[in-house]
Amino acid sequence: MQPKKKMNLQSDKDFTQLIQHIRKRSKERFSGYWFNLIKYKDYHFIQGNINDDISECGINRNIATLIDEIKADDIKGVWPEITGYPIEESEEETLVNYLSAQGESDLELIIPERNLARSLNWDRFDSAQEFKTYVTFIYPAILEVLEGIEFHHLLDVGCGPGNFIEAITKRFPNVNCCGIDINVKNINAAKEKKLSNIFLGDCEWIDDILPDDLFFDMVIFCGLLNIQITDKEKATRILNKTLQKLKIGGHIIITGYSPCHFTAEDLTQMGIKVLRKTIPKNIFKDYMDYYLRQLYLGRKNRLKNP
């Protein structure tokens, strides 16, 4: 038997025709070691280690199934199950190439919570193992985003020892930067760098920490609103309180080493217009290596829904 010829999607029409072809198949029940959700327009795909009844850990598939609309809670946990339309390996490669080339606001990767453990409990952040990853990958990615936005007053929520504020100040010397962190060692380290406007406290109580008349047109969450750092309930309280200090029309960036708690839908419900969601070219790279995948950029356009 000759191998199937590889497809090449040249247009949205080609993509739609392939999806229609896949939807003609009978749905199957899938289980696996972990699942991620990839959203593109009105299409939803499952990524993960799919159980093949042979391999103990299953087969890692970048795009395993096409599914009807679901929430992240539907695939949370270590061994989720889902029903969807199977995707052949030749189609998977084609879809990966097509989706990787889409815009940063078109594609979204949602990684559900697998367990309740908060494995990262940093003391002074620049002594943590993950610090090098932030310096090497995450800080430069945020700085690149900042280059395309006009802003004057920036708040780094969970600023650690101030290394990122230093980098921002160097790149944007006319911007007034503030930082908040709950760890006194981080705050002392930031002050040793001669950084001003660095505040000690739990970011959940930002309205008690910052002066009443202090507002921002750029807020950055670099790791704080992420699964391995805090639970969803506390993260929601922190974000809601912080949004009160963000001016209408101001921007917010949410990213980090571990998966973000919030999706584009969550942010929209909070009164944020989502401008970008991810780095598409990184979504399908090897998860054994680190690649920054989620990077949300939004603009506050109204008050939170009642």
N, C-alpha and C positions, 0 to 999 in steps of 0.2 A: 504494500500500500504506500502510495506516495504521500509525503507530508503535505498538509494543507498550505496553500499559498498565503503568505502574510498579507493582511489588508493594510491599506493606507488611507486614513480619513483625511480628505482634502477640504472638507467644508462641514458646516453644521448640518447640512442636508445628509451627508454621508453618515454622520454620527447618529442622527435621528433614525435613519434606515437601519443601522446596525442595532439600535435599541429595539426597534419594532421587531426585528428578526429574533432577538433574544426573548422578547416577551411572548413569542408564539410557543415557547417550550412550556412543559408542565412545571409547576413549582415543585421544589424539593425542600426537605427539612435539613438544615445544616447545623452542626455543632462544631465547637473548636476551642482552642486554648484561650484566645482573646480575640475580640472583634473591635475594629474601629469603624466609624461611619464617615463616608465621603459624600458630600453633598455638592451637586453641580446643577444649578438651575432647579428644575423640578425632579431631578433624578437622584436616587440614593443608591449607594454601593456599599458593600461590606468588604472590609480588608481584614485579614487575620490568618491565624494558623487553623486551617480547616481540617477536621477529622476525616481521614480517608480509610479508616478501618484497618490500616496497615502500620502506619508510622505512629509511635507512641505520642509524639508531639504534633502530629498532623503535618500538613504541607502548607508552608507560608505562601499566601496568595495576596498579591497587591490589590487585585480586584477579583473577588471570588463569586459574588452574587449581585444581581440587580434586584432591589427590593422596593416594596411600596413604602410610603412615608412612615418612619418610626422615630422615636425619641432615643436619646442616649441611655435613658433608664431601661429601655427595652433590651439593651445588650450589655448592661453592666455586669460585673462579676468576672470570675476567673474562667468559667466554662459556660458561656451563653449559648442559646439556640435561637435560630431564626429561620423563617421560610422565605425563599426567594427563587428567582430564575437563575439557573446555573450559567456560568460564563466559561467558555472553552479557553484553553491556554493561549491559543493563537489570537483570540479576541481580546484576552487580557492584555497582551503586549500592545495591541493596537490602541486600546482604551487608555493605557498608561501613557503612551506617547501623546495622544490627543489631549488628555486632561492636564498633563504636565505643562503644556503650552498655553493653557488658559490664563486669564487675568487673575490678579491677586484678590479681586473682589468677587470673582465668579465661583471660585472653588473654596470649600470649607472642609477641614478635617476636624472631626469631633472624637475625642478619646474619652470613653466613659470611665468612671471610677471602678477599679478592680477590687479594691479592699479599703478598709478604713484606717489603715496604718499611716501615720505621718512620719515617714522614715527620715526626713531631714529636719534636724533640730540644731541649727547652727548656733555657735557661740559668736565669736567674731568672724564675720563672713569671709574676710580675705584669707583666713586660715582654713577654710572649708575646701574639700576636694572639688566641689563644683565651681569654685571661684574662677579657675582658669577657663572653664567653658564659657562663663559669662563674658570674660574679658576678650576671649578669642572669637566668639561667634555672636553672642547676643547683643552686647554693647554696640559693636560696629553696625549690626543690622538696624538697631533703633536710630543710631546717628544718621544712617542713610535716609531713613524715613523723615527725620527731623529736617533734613536739608530742603525738603520740598514744602515746608510749612512755615508761615510767619507766626512767630510767637514771642512774647516778651517776659512772661512770668511763668516759671516752670516749677512744678512740685514733683519730687521723686518720693513716692510712698513706699516705705521700706527701703530706705536709702543705703543701709549697711554702713560701712566705714567711709562712704563718700567718694569712692573711686570713680563711679559713673558721673557724679556731679562734677568732679574734676575734669573728666573728659568732655562733658557738655560745655562747661565754662571755657575750656580751651578752644573748642570749635565755634562756640557762639558767645564771644566775650561781652556782648551787650545785653545778654539775657540775665534776668534776676532769677537765681535758683534757690529753692528751699528743699529741705529733706526732713523726713520723719522716720524714726526707727525705735523699736521697743527695747533694743538691747543697749545698755549703757556703755558697754565696751565699744560697740560700733560708733556710738555718738562721740565718745572720747577720741576715737581714732580719727573721725571726721574733723573734729575741732583741732586736732594736732596738725591737720593739713591746712589750717587757717581758713576753713570754710565757715561762712557765717550763715545765719538763718537755718540752723540745724536743730531740730526739736526732738526731745526724748518723750516717748509715750506710745501707748497702744493706738494704732491707726483707727481703730473702731471709734475712738473718742476724739476724732480730729477737730470737732467743733469746740472742744474744751482746750485743745493744745494750741491751735493757731489763733491769732488775733481775729476779732470779728470782721474787721475791714480788709482782711487779706484774701484776695481771690486770684485765680490763675486762668491762663488761656492754654496751658498745656499741663496735663497730668500723666505721669508714667507709673505703671505698675510693672515692675520688672522682676517677676518671680513670686510676688506676694499672694496673688489671687490664683494660686495653682494647687493642684490636688495634694502634692506632698508637703505643702506648707501649712495649709489650714483647711478646715472643713467648709462645705458650701454655705452653711448658715452664717458663719462668721465672715466669710468672704463677701457675702451679700450685704451684710451690715456695713462692712468697711467701704464697699463700693458706693452704696447709697449715701453714706455720710460724706464721702469725698466728692461726689457729684454736686453736692450743695456748695462746694468751694470752687467749682469749675464754672466759668462764665458761659452764658449762652453763646454758641459759636466757637467755643474753645474745643480743643482736641484732647483725646485720651488714647493712650497706647497700653495694651495689655499683652504680655508675652512672658516667657520664662523657660526654664529648663524642663520642668515637668508639665503635664497637661493643664490647660486653663480650665477653670470651673465653668466659665461662661461661654455661651455660644452667641452667634450673631442674633439669633432670635431673642435670647435673654437681654442683650444689650439694647436691642430695638425697643423692647418693652420698658426699659429704663429711660427712654427718651434720647437714645444715642443713634445717630445715623451712621451705620457701619460703612466705612469706605474701603476697607480691605480686611481679609480674614486669614490669609495664609501665605506661604511661599510655595507655590505649586510645584516647582522643580524639585523640592525636597521631600514631598509627601511619599514618594515611592522609593526613596533611597533606603539602604540597608539600616534597619533599626538597631543592629548591633553596634553601629557607629553613631555618633551624635550628629544630628542635623536639625537645625531650628526649623520647625514646620508651622507652628501656629504663631501668628503675629496679627493682632487685631488693632486696627486704627479706626477711631470713630470721632464724630463731631456732635457735641451736645446741641440739639436743635429745639428742645422744649423741656418742660418739667416732666417728671415721672408720671406715668398714667395713674389716675386715682384708683 
